[in-house]
């Protein structure tokens, strides 16, 4: 299978002071125009004292907790224009503009599948993204690691987590890969009223540019660099790594 970077899920989280999740019901969302009237639930709503979770048949899920509401969508189409999460998040802002919103998080989750190359996943993180050090060989099994990075961009902050993953698709065998989870964090605490809502909506509307940049930087700056580092290792080191992982 060809190795490639694929968007698996996209989430939009609104963080607000004194936010109460109790009002989030399918009827409220439909009556407010936040979701279309004909949307169908995929399962019974999960309602707990401090959490409400709704899952719809089109792949969108909504999770409301004290202080946070998140709109997540599993990617089921190759056309990003058909995705609903951003549209629903924007309509939610329009319907409830008085909430004391503090932050917006746009969170793309990408998988770089590596076919049957399970050990390559570990090596790309441990041997390419981390500098060689004696502590790599501690213990009785090959070292595994998760990498967390934080970037300050001109328009927001970006946090990135790189981890190992196994992706299951249908009845096929699980595919080993690298999981890249990003959070574009837009702080709006200094704005008020209509200016805050407009700024949040503008950030949501710009999500495709954020995701495109995210994938481009991962492919060009992380994956290619890591692959080059692995390829340039002396054969003796490669063989030793394979023996240790056996």
Helices and strands as residue ranges (DSSP letters): E 5-17, G 21-23, H 26-31, E 46-48, E 51-55, E 60-65, E 68-74, G 80-82, H 85-95, E 100-113, H 118-123, I 124-129, G 134-137, E 147-152, E 157-167, E 175-187, H 193-205, H 207-217, I 218-223, H 224-231, H 235-245
